[in-house]
């Protein structure tokens, strides 16, 4: 994680558009891919993000309904479900941002290699 943040900061200093796209892609899956013209991956990621958001909102109601027979357990159930869903959010967001960072670094390295050759 520390190494990835350092790479992101270096990328943001070298190419602000790319750095912002990678950082934004962590929070809203697919938005960075959309900025870089990878529309297929962007649409799939944005749809997955929308489904995650709907599941996150629906989980609150679902847990409350399932634990209605034991009301003192409702807050604990909501916390457990939220932690699990936020873990999924972190894993998917970091994987998407990491892939975009590799793609951006690969794209910025090719012109630099061509110029030096």
N, CA, C and O atoms as a GROMACS GRO file, in nm:
protein
  468
    1UNK      N    1   0.083  -0.119   0.000
    1UNK     CA    2   0.000   0.000   0.000
    1UNK      C    3   0.087   0.126   0.000
    1UNK      O    4   0.060   0.221  -0.073
    2UNK      N    5   0.191   0.126   0.081
    2UNK     CA    6   0.280   0.241   0.090
    2UNK      C    7   0.349   0.267  -0.044
    2UNK      O    8   0.360   0.381  -0.088
    3UNK      N    9   0.395   0.161  -0.107
    3UNK     CA   10   0.462   0.173  -0.236
    3UNK      C   11   0.365   0.225  -0.343
    3UNK      O   12   0.402   0.306  -0.428
    4UNK      N   13   0.241   0.177  -0.338
    4UNK     CA   14   0.141   0.220  -0.436
    4UNK      C   15   0.105   0.366  -0.421
    4UNK      O   16   0.086   0.436  -0.520
    5UNK      N   17   0.096   0.415  -0.296
    5UNK     CA   18   0.067   0.556  -0.275
    5UNK      C   19   0.182   0.642  -0.325
    5UNK      O   20   0.160   0.749  -0.382
    6UNK      N   21   0.304   0.595  -0.303
    6UNK     CA   22   0.420   0.668  -0.355
    6UNK      C   23   0.420   0.675  -0.507
    6UNK      O   24   0.452   0.778  -0.565
    7UNK      N   25   0.384   0.563  -0.570
    7UNK     CA   26   0.375   0.562  -0.717
    7UNK      C   27   0.266   0.657  -0.765
    7UNK      O   28   0.281   0.725  -0.866
    8UNK      N   29   0.154   0.660  -0.691
    8UNK     CA   30   0.044   0.749  -0.728
    8UNK      C   31   0.087   0.895  -0.716
    8UNK      O   32   0.056   0.976  -0.803
    9UNK      N   33   0.158   0.929  -0.608
    9UNK     CA   34   0.204   1.067  -0.591
    9UNK      C   35   0.303   1.107  -0.701
    9UNK      O   36   0.297   1.218  -0.753
   10UNK      N   37   0.393   1.016  -0.735
   10UNK     CA   38   0.488   1.044  -0.842
   10UNK      C   39   0.415   1.061  -0.975
   10UNK      O   40   0.448   1.149  -1.054
   11UNK      N   41   0.317   0.977  -0.999
   11UNK     CA   42   0.238   0.987  -1.122
   11UNK      C   43   0.160   1.118  -1.126
   11UNK      O   44   0.151   1.182  -1.231
   12UNK      N   45   0.104   1.158  -1.012
   12UNK     CA   46   0.027   1.283  -1.007
   12UNK      C   47   0.117   1.404  -1.032
   12UNK      O   48   0.072   1.502  -1.091
   13UNK      N   49   0.242   1.399  -0.988
   13UNK     CA   50   0.334   1.510  -1.014
   13UNK      C   51   0.378   1.512  -1.159
   13UNK      O   52   0.394   1.619  -1.219
   14UNK      N   53   0.399   1.393  -1.216
   14UNK     CA   54   0.445   1.384  -1.354
   14UNK      C   55   0.332   1.412  -1.453
   14UNK      O   56   0.352   1.482  -1.553
   15UNK      N   57   0.213   1.359  -1.425
   15UNK     CA   58   0.098   1.375  -1.514
   15UNK      C   59  -0.027   1.389  -1.426
   15UNK      O   60  -0.087   1.289  -1.388
   16UNK      N   61  -0.067   1.513  -1.395
   16UNK     CA   62  -0.180   1.534  -1.304
   16UNK      C   63  -0.310   1.466  -1.348
   16UNK      O   64  -0.386   1.416  -1.265
   17UNK      N   65  -0.336   1.465  -1.477
   17UNK     CA   66  -0.458   1.402  -1.527
   17UNK      C   67  -0.459   1.253  -1.495
   17UNK      O   68  -0.560   1.198  -1.452
   18UNK      N   69  -0.345   1.189  -1.516
   18UNK     CA   70  -0.335   1.046  -1.488
   18UNK      C   71  -0.346   1.018  -1.338
   18UNK      O   72  -0.413   0.924  -1.297
   19UNK      N   73  -0.280   1.098  -1.258
   19UNK     CA   74  -0.287   1.079  -1.114
   19UNK      C   75  -0.429   1.095  -1.060
   19UNK      O   76  -0.473   1.017  -0.976
   20UNK      N   77  -0.499   1.195  -1.110
   20UNK     CA   78  -0.637   1.216  -1.068
   20UNK      C   79  -0.727   1.102  -1.114
   20UNK      O   80  -0.817   1.060  -1.042
   21UNK      N   81  -0.704   1.053  -1.235
   21UNK     CA   82  -0.784   0.943  -1.287
   21UNK      C   83  -0.766   0.817  -1.202
   21UNK      O   84  -0.863   0.748  -1.171
   22UNK      N   85  -0.642   0.789  -1.163
   22UNK     CA   86  -0.616   0.670  -1.081
   22UNK      C   87  -0.677   0.687  -0.942
   22UNK      O   88  -0.738   0.593  -0.890
   23UNK      N   89  -0.661   0.804  -0.882
   23UNK     CA   90  -0.717   0.829  -0.749
   23UNK      C   91  -0.870   0.822  -0.752
   23UNK      O   92  -0.931   0.766  -0.661
   24UNK      N   93  -0.930   0.878  -0.853
   24UNK     CA   94  -1.076   0.876  -0.864
   24UNK      C   95  -1.127   0.735  -0.891
   24UNK      O   96  -1.236   0.699  -0.848
   25UNK      N   97  -1.049   0.656  -0.962
   25UNK     CA   98  -1.091   0.520  -0.995
   25UNK      C   99  -1.101   0.434  -0.870
   25UNK      O  100  -1.178   0.338  -0.867
   26UNK      N  101  -1.025   0.466  -0.767
   26UNK     CA  102  -1.036   0.391  -0.642
   26UNK      C  103  -1.173   0.412  -0.578
   26UNK      O  104  -1.233   0.318  -0.527
   27UNK      N  105  -1.224   0.536  -0.581
   27UNK     CA  106  -1.351   0.567  -0.516
   27UNK      C  107  -1.472   0.535  -0.601
   27UNK      O  108  -1.573   0.488  -0.549
   28UNK      N  109  -1.464   0.560  -0.729
   28UNK     CA  110  -1.575   0.531  -0.822
   28UNK      C  111  -1.516   0.443  -0.931
   28UNK      O  112  -1.456   0.491  -1.027
   29UNK      N  113  -1.535   0.314  -0.915
   29UNK     CA  114  -1.474   0.218  -1.008
   29UNK      C  115  -1.515   0.250  -1.150
   29UNK      O  116  -1.633   0.263  -1.179
   30UNK      N  117  -1.417   0.261  -1.238
   30UNK     CA  118  -1.442   0.281  -1.380
   30UNK      C  119  -1.431   0.424  -1.426
   30UNK      O  120  -1.419   0.447  -1.547
   31UNK      N  121  -1.434   0.521  -1.337
   31UNK     CA  122  -1.431   0.661  -1.379
   31UNK      C  123  -1.295   0.696  -1.440
   31UNK      O  124  -1.287   0.774  -1.535
   32UNK      N  125  -1.188   0.639  -1.385
   32UNK     CA  126  -1.055   0.662  -1.440
   32UNK      C  127  -1.038   0.597  -1.576
   32UNK      O  128  -0.975   0.653  -1.666
   33UNK      N  129  -1.096   0.478  -1.591
   33UNK     CA  130  -1.090   0.410  -1.721
   33UNK      C  131  -1.167   0.489  -1.826
   33UNK      O  132  -1.127   0.496  -1.942
   34UNK      N  133  -1.277   0.550  -1.784
   34UNK     CA  134  -1.355   0.633  -1.875
   34UNK      C  135  -1.272   0.753  -1.921
   34UNK      O  136  -1.276   0.790  -2.038
   35UNK      N  137  -1.197   0.813  -1.830
   35UNK     CA  138  -1.113   0.928  -1.863
   35UNK      C  139  -1.004   0.890  -1.962
   35UNK      O  140  -0.958   0.974  -2.039
   36UNK      N  141  -0.960   0.765  -1.960
   36UNK     CA  142  -0.854   0.720  -2.050
   36UNK      C  143  -0.905   0.652  -2.175
   36UNK      O  144  -0.826   0.598  -2.253
   37UNK      N  145  -1.035   0.651  -2.197
   37UNK     CA  146  -1.090   0.601  -2.323
   37UNK      C  147  -1.107   0.450  -2.329
   37UNK      O  148  -1.130   0.397  -2.438
   38UNK      N  149  -1.097   0.381  -2.218
   38UNK     CA  150  -1.122   0.237  -2.215
   38UNK      C  151  -1.269   0.217  -2.178
   38UNK      O  152  -1.303   0.181  -2.066
   39UNK      N  153  -1.355   0.241  -2.275
   39UNK     CA  154  -1.499   0.249  -2.248
   39UNK      C  155  -1.560   0.117  -2.205
   39UNK      O  156  -1.649   0.116  -2.120
   40UNK      N  157  -1.515   0.005  -2.262
   40UNK     CA  158  -1.571  -0.125  -2.224
   40UNK      C  159  -1.547  -0.155  -2.077
   40UNK      O  160  -1.640  -0.192  -2.005
   41UNK      N  161  -1.424  -0.139  -2.034
   41UNK     CA  162  -1.392  -0.165  -1.893
   41UNK      C  163  -1.461  -0.063  -1.803
   41UNK      O  164  -1.505  -0.096  -1.693
   42UNK      N  165  -1.470   0.061  -1.850
   42UNK     CA  166  -1.535   0.166  -1.771
   42UNK      C  167  -1.682   0.133  -1.746
   42UNK      O  168  -1.730   0.148  -1.633
   43UNK      N  169  -1.752   0.090  -1.847
   43UNK     CA  170  -1.895   0.060  -1.832
   43UNK      C  171  -1.915  -0.058  -1.738
   43UNK      O  172  -2.003  -0.055  -1.652
   44UNK      N  173  -1.834  -0.162  -1.754
   44UNK     CA  174  -1.847  -0.278  -1.666
   44UNK      C  175  -1.817  -0.239  -1.521
   44UNK      O  176  -1.889  -0.279  -1.430
   45UNK      N  177  -1.711  -0.162  -1.501
   45UNK     CA  178  -1.674  -0.121  -1.365
   45UNK      C  179  -1.778  -0.029  -1.304
   45UNK      O  180  -1.812  -0.043  -1.186
   46UNK      N  181  -1.830   0.064  -1.382
   46UNK     CA  182  -1.933   0.154  -1.330
   46UNK      C  183  -2.061   0.078  -1.294
   46UNK      O  184  -2.127   0.110  -1.195
   47UNK      N  185  -2.096  -0.021  -1.375
   47UNK     CA  186  -2.214  -0.104  -1.342
   47UNK      C  187  -2.190  -0.184  -1.214
   47UNK      O  188  -2.279  -0.196  -1.131
   48UNK      N  189  -2.068  -0.237  -1.198
   48UNK     CA  190  -2.036  -0.311  -1.075
   48UNK      C  191  -2.040  -0.218  -0.955
   48UNK      O  192  -2.087  -0.257  -0.848
   49UNK      N  193  -1.992  -0.095  -0.971
   49UNK     CA  194  -1.995   0.003  -0.862
   49UNK      C  195  -2.140   0.037  -0.825
   49UNK      O  196  -2.173   0.048  -0.707
   50UNK      N  197  -2.224   0.053  -0.926
   50UNK     CA  198  -2.366   0.081  -0.902
   50UNK      C  199  -2.434  -0.034  -0.829
   50UNK      O  200  -2.514  -0.012  -0.739
   51UNK      N  201  -2.401  -0.158  -0.869
   51UNK     CA  202  -2.456  -0.274  -0.799
   51UNK      C  203  -2.408  -0.280  -0.655
   51UNK      O  204  -2.485  -0.312  -0.564
   52UNK      N  205  -2.278  -0.250  -0.633
   52UNK     CA  206  -2.227  -0.249  -0.496
   52UNK      C  207  -2.299  -0.144  -0.413
   52UNK      O  208  -2.335  -0.170  -0.298
   53UNK      N  209  -2.321  -0.027  -0.471
   53UNK     CA  210  -2.389   0.081  -0.398
   53UNK      C  211  -2.532   0.040  -0.363
   53UNK      O  212  -2.578   0.065  -0.252
   54UNK      N  213  -2.602  -0.022  -0.458
   54UNK     CA  214  -2.738  -0.068  -0.431
   54UNK      C  215  -2.738  -0.177  -0.323
   54UNK      O  216  -2.825  -0.178  -0.236
   55UNK      N  217  -2.641  -0.267  -0.328
   55UNK     CA  218  -2.631  -0.372  -0.226
   55UNK      C  219  -2.600  -0.311  -0.089
   55UNK      O  220  -2.654  -0.356   0.012
   56UNK      N  221  -2.515  -0.210  -0.085
   56UNK     CA  222  -2.481  -0.145   0.041
   56UNK      C  223  -2.604  -0.081   0.105
   56UNK      O  224  -2.624  -0.091   0.226
   57UNK      N  225  -2.686  -0.015   0.022
   57UNK     CA  226  -2.807   0.048   0.074
   57UNK      C  227  -2.910  -0.058   0.114
   57UNK      O  228  -2.975  -0.047   0.218
   58UNK      N  229  -2.926  -0.160   0.031
   58UNK     CA  230  -3.025  -0.265   0.059
   58UNK      C  231  -2.985  -0.350   0.179
   58UNK      O  232  -3.071  -0.405   0.247
   59UNK      N  233  -2.856  -0.362   0.205
   59UNK     CA  234  -2.810  -0.444   0.317
   59UNK      C  235  -2.860  -0.389   0.450
   59UNK      O  236  -2.888  -0.466   0.543
   60UNK      N  237  -2.871  -0.258   0.461
   60UNK     CA  238  -2.920  -0.199   0.586
   60UNK      C  239  -3.062  -0.247   0.615
   60UNK      O  240  -3.093  -0.289   0.727
   61UNK      N  241  -3.147  -0.241   0.515
   61UNK     CA  242  -3.286  -0.285   0.531
   61UNK      C  243  -3.292  -0.435   0.553
   61UNK      O  244  -3.370  -0.484   0.635
   62UNK      N  245  -3.211  -0.509   0.478
   62UNK     CA  246  -3.212  -0.655   0.490
   62UNK      C  247  -3.170  -0.702   0.628
   62UNK      O  248  -3.233  -0.791   0.686
   63UNK      N  249  -3.064  -0.644   0.680
   63UNK     CA  250  -3.018  -0.683   0.814
   63UNK      C  251  -3.122  -0.646   0.918
   63UNK      O  252  -3.150  -0.724   1.009
   64UNK      N  253  -3.178  -0.529   0.904
   64UNK     CA  254  -3.282  -0.487   1.000
   64UNK      C  255  -3.401  -0.582   0.996
   64UNK      O  256  -3.454  -0.619   1.101
   65UNK      N  257  -3.443  -0.622   0.877
   65UNK     CA  258  -3.557  -0.714   0.865
   65UNK      C  259  -3.523  -0.852   0.919
   65UNK      O  260  -3.605  -0.914   0.987
   66UNK      N  261  -3.403  -0.901   0.890
   66UNK     CA  262  -3.365  -1.035   0.936
   66UNK      C  263  -3.349  -1.042   1.088
   66UNK      O  264  -3.380  -1.143   1.150
   67UNK      N  265  -3.300  -0.934   1.145
   67UNK     CA  266  -3.276  -0.934   1.289
   67UNK      C  267  -3.389  -0.867   1.368
   67UNK      O  268  -3.370  -0.831   1.484
   68UNK      N  269  -3.504  -0.850   1.306
   68UNK     CA  270  -3.617  -0.786   1.375
   68UNK      C  271  -3.665  -0.868   1.494
   68UNK      O  272  -3.726  -0.814   1.587
   69UNK      N  273  -3.636  -0.998   1.491
   69UNK     CA  274  -3.677  -1.082   1.604
   69UNK      C  275  -3.586  -1.062   1.725
   69UNK      O  276  -3.624  -1.096   1.837
   70UNK      N  277  -3.468  -1.007   1.703
   70UNK     CA  278  -3.374  -0.981   1.813
   70UNK      C  279  -3.320  -0.838   1.796
   70UNK      O  280  -3.205  -0.821   1.756
   71UNK      N  281  -3.400  -0.738   1.827
   71UNK     CA  282  -3.361  -0.597   1.802
   71UNK      C  283  -3.226  -0.554   1.860
   71UNK      O  284  -3.161  -0.470   1.798
   72UNK      N  285  -3.180  -0.606   1.974
   72UNK     CA  286  -3.049  -0.562   2.022
   72UNK      C  287  -2.933  -0.602   1.929
   72UNK      O  288  -2.825  -0.543   1.936
   73UNK      N  289  -2.955  -0.700   1.844
   73UNK     CA  290  -2.850  -0.745   1.752
   73UNK      C  291  -2.845  -0.665   1.622
   73UNK      O  292  -2.751  -0.681   1.545
   74UNK      N  293  -2.942  -0.580   1.597
   74UNK     CA  294  -2.947  -0.505   1.472
   74UNK      C  295  -2.823  -0.418   1.452
   74UNK      O  296  -2.763  -0.424   1.344
   75UNK      N  297  -2.782  -0.338   1.549
   75UNK     CA  298  -2.661  -0.256   1.527
   75UNK      C  299  -2.537  -0.340   1.498
   75UNK      O  300  -2.456  -0.304   1.413
   76UNK      N  301  -2.521  -0.451   1.570
   76UNK     CA  302  -2.406  -0.538   1.546
   76UNK      C  303  -2.411  -0.597   1.406
   76UNK      O  304  -2.309  -0.602   1.337
   77UNK      N  305  -2.528  -0.642   1.363
   77UNK     CA  306  -2.543  -0.697   1.229
   77UNK      C  307  -2.512  -0.595   1.122
   77UNK      O  308  -2.448  -0.627   1.022
   78UNK      N  309  -2.559  -0.473   1.141
   78UNK     CA  310  -2.532  -0.368   1.042
   78UNK      C  311  -2.382  -0.337   1.036
   78UNK      O  312  -2.327  -0.317   0.927
   79UNK      N  313  -2.317  -0.333   1.151
   79UNK     CA  314  -2.173  -0.306   1.152
   79UNK      C  315  -2.098  -0.418   1.080
   79UNK      O  316  -2.007  -0.391   1.002
   80UNK      N  317  -2.134  -0.542   1.107
   80UNK     CA  318  -2.066  -0.656   1.043
   80UNK      C  319  -2.084  -0.651   0.892
   80UNK      O  320  -1.988  -0.668   0.817
   81UNK      N  321  -2.206  -0.627   0.847
   81UNK     CA  322  -2.232  -0.622   0.702
   81UNK      C  323  -2.160  -0.503   0.639
   81UNK      O  324  -2.103  -0.516   0.530
   82UNK      N  325  -2.161  -0.388   0.706
   82UNK     CA  326  -2.092  -0.271   0.651
   82UNK      C  327  -1.942  -0.292   0.641
   82UNK      O  328  -1.881  -0.254   0.541
   83UNK      N  329  -1.883  -0.354   0.742
   83UNK     CA  330  -1.739  -0.381   0.737
   83UNK      C  331  -1.707  -0.476   0.621
   83UNK      O  332  -1.609  -0.456   0.549
   84UNK      N  333  -1.789  -0.578   0.604
   84UNK     CA  334  -1.767  -0.673   0.494
   84UNK      C  335  -1.781  -0.604   0.358
   84UNK      O  336  -1.698  -0.624   0.269
   85UNK      N  337  -1.885  -0.524   0.342
   85UNK     CA  338  -1.906  -0.456   0.214
   85UNK      C  339  -1.799  -0.350   0.188
   85UNK      O  340  -1.757  -0.332   0.074
   86UNK      N  341  -1.755  -0.281   0.292
   86UNK     CA  342  -1.646  -0.184   0.273
   86UNK      C  343  -1.514  -0.254   0.241
   86UNK      O  344  -1.431  -0.199   0.168
   87UNK      N  345  -1.495  -0.373   0.294
   87UNK     CA  346  -1.377  -0.452   0.256
   87UNK      C  347  -1.379  -0.489   0.109
   87UNK      O  348  -1.277  -0.480   0.041
   88UNK      N  349  -1.495  -0.529   0.060
   88UNK     CA  350  -1.510  -0.559  -0.083
   88UNK      C  351  -1.484  -0.433  -0.165
   88UNK      O  352  -1.416  -0.438  -0.268
   89UNK      N  353  -1.538  -0.320  -0.119
   89UNK     CA  354  -1.517  -0.193  -0.188
   89UNK      C  355  -1.368  -0.161  -0.198
   89UNK      O  356  -1.319  -0.122  -0.304
   90UNK      N  357  -1.296  -0.176  -0.088
   90UNK     CA  358  -1.153  -0.147  -0.085
   90UNK      C  359  -1.077  -0.240  -0.178
   90UNK      O  360  -0.990  -0.195  -0.252
   91UNK      N  361  -1.108  -0.370  -0.175
   91UNK     CA  362  -1.037  -0.465  -0.260
   91UNK      C  363  -1.060  -0.439  -0.408
   91UNK      O  364  -0.965  -0.437  -0.487
   92UNK      N  365  -1.184  -0.419  -0.446
   92UNK     CA  366  -1.215  -0.396  -0.588
   92UNK      C  367  -1.161  -0.260  -0.634
   92UNK      O  368  -1.105  -0.249  -0.743
   93UNK      N  369  -1.178  -0.157  -0.550
   93UNK     CA  370  -1.128  -0.025  -0.586
   93UNK      C  371  -0.978  -0.020  -0.601
   93UNK      O  372  -0.926   0.041  -0.694
   94UNK      N  373  -0.907  -0.086  -0.510
   94UNK     CA  374  -0.761  -0.086  -0.520
   94UNK      C  375  -0.714  -0.169  -0.640
   94UNK      O  376  -0.616  -0.132  -0.704
   95UNK      N  377  -0.781  -0.278  -0.670
   95UNK     CA  378  -0.744  -0.359  -0.786
   95UNK      C  379  -0.767  -0.282  -0.916
   95UNK      O  380  -0.684  -0.287  -1.007
   96UNK      N  381  -0.879  -0.211  -0.924
   96UNK     CA  382  -0.908  -0.133  -1.044
   96UNK      C  383  -0.809  -0.018  -1.060
   96UNK      O  384  -0.758   0.006  -1.170
   97UNK      N  385  -0.780   0.051  -0.951
   97UNK     CA  386  -0.685   0.162  -0.957
   97UNK      C  387  -0.544   0.112  -0.989
   97UNK      O  388  -0.471   0.177  -1.063
   98UNK      N  389  -0.507  -0.003  -0.934
   98UNK     CA  390  -0.375  -0.060  -0.962
   98UNK      C  391  -0.362  -0.095  -1.110
   98UNK      O  392  -0.259  -0.068  -1.172
   99UNK      N  393  -0.466  -0.155  -1.166
   99UNK     CA  394  -0.462  -0.190  -1.309
   99UNK      C  395  -0.453  -0.065  -1.396
   99UNK      O  396  -0.379  -0.062  -1.494
  100UNK      N  397  -0.529   0.039  -1.359
  100UNK     CA  398  -0.523   0.163  -1.435
  100UNK      C  399  -0.385   0.227  -1.422
  100UNK      O  400  -0.333   0.281  -1.520
  101UNK      N  401  -0.325   0.221  -1.304
  101UNK     CA  402  -0.192   0.278  -1.286
  101UNK      C  403  -0.090   0.207  -1.374
  101UNK      O  404  -0.005   0.271  -1.436
  102UNK      N  405  -0.098   0.075  -1.380
  102UNK     CA  406  -0.008   0.000  -1.469
  102UNK      C  407  -0.029   0.041  -1.614
  102UNK      O  408   0.067   0.059  -1.690
  103UNK      N  409  -0.154   0.055  -1.653
  103UNK     CA  410  -0.186   0.094  -1.791
  103UNK      C  411  -0.132   0.233  -1.821
  103UNK      O  412  -0.074   0.255  -1.927
  104UNK      N  413  -0.150   0.326  -1.730
  104UNK     CA  414  -0.103   0.464  -1.750
  104UNK      C  415   0.049   0.468  -1.752
  104UNK      O  416   0.108   0.535  -1.836
  105UNK      N  417   0.113   0.396  -1.660
  105UNK     CA  418   0.260   0.393  -1.658
  105UNK      C  419   0.314   0.331  -1.785
  105UNK      O  420   0.415   0.378  -1.839
  106UNK      N  421   0.249   0.226  -1.834
  106UNK     CA  422   0.292   0.163  -1.959
  106UNK      C  423   0.277   0.261  -2.075
  106UNK      O  424   0.364   0.268  -2.161
  107UNK      N  425   0.167   0.335  -2.077
  107UNK     CA  426   0.143   0.430  -2.186
  107UNK      C  427   0.240   0.547  -2.180
  107UNK      O  428   0.279   0.598  -2.284
  108UNK      N  429   0.280   0.590  -2.061
  108UNK     CA  430   0.373   0.703  -2.051
  108UNK      C  431   0.516   0.659  -2.073
  108UNK      O  432   0.600   0.741  -2.109
  109UNK      N  433   0.546   0.532  -2.050
  109UNK     CA  434   0.683   0.483  -2.071
  109UNK      C  435   0.713   0.462  -2.220
  109UNK      O  436   0.827   0.479  -2.262
  110UNK      N  437   0.613   0.424  -2.297
  110UNK     CA  438   0.637   0.399  -2.440
  110UNK      C  439   0.686   0.524  -2.514
  110UNK      O  440   0.784   0.514  -2.587
  111UNK      N  441   0.621   0.641  -2.498
  111UNK     CA  442   0.675   0.759  -2.566
  111UNK      C  443   0.814   0.799  -2.516
  111UNK      O  444   0.896   0.848  -2.593
  112UNK      N  445   0.840   0.778  -2.388
  112UNK     CA  446   0.972   0.812  -2.333
  112UNK      C  447   1.079   0.721  -2.391
  112UNK      O  448   1.191   0.764  -2.418
  113UNK      N  449   1.044   0.593  -2.409
  113UNK     CA  450   1.140   0.498  -2.469
  113UNK      C  451   1.165   0.530  -2.616
  113UNK      O  452   1.277   0.520  -2.665
  114UNK      N  453   1.058   0.570  -2.686
  114UNK     CA  454   1.072   0.604  -2.828
  114UNK      C  455   1.156   0.730  -2.846
  114UNK      O  456   1.232   0.739  -2.942
  115UNK      N  457   1.143   0.825  -2.756
  115UNK     CA  458   1.218   0.950  -2.766
  115UNK      C  459   1.366   0.926  -2.737
  115UNK      O  460   1.451   0.993  -2.795
  116UNK      N  461   1.397   0.832  -2.648
  116UNK     CA  462   1.536   0.808  -2.613
  116UNK      C  463   1.608   0.718  -2.715
  116UNK      O  464   1.731   0.712  -2.717
  117UNK      N  465   1.531   0.649  -2.798
  117UNK     CA  466   1.592   0.558  -2.895
  117UNK      C  467   1.636   0.628  -3.021
  117UNK      O  468   1.689   0.564  -3.112
   0.00000   0.00000   0.00000
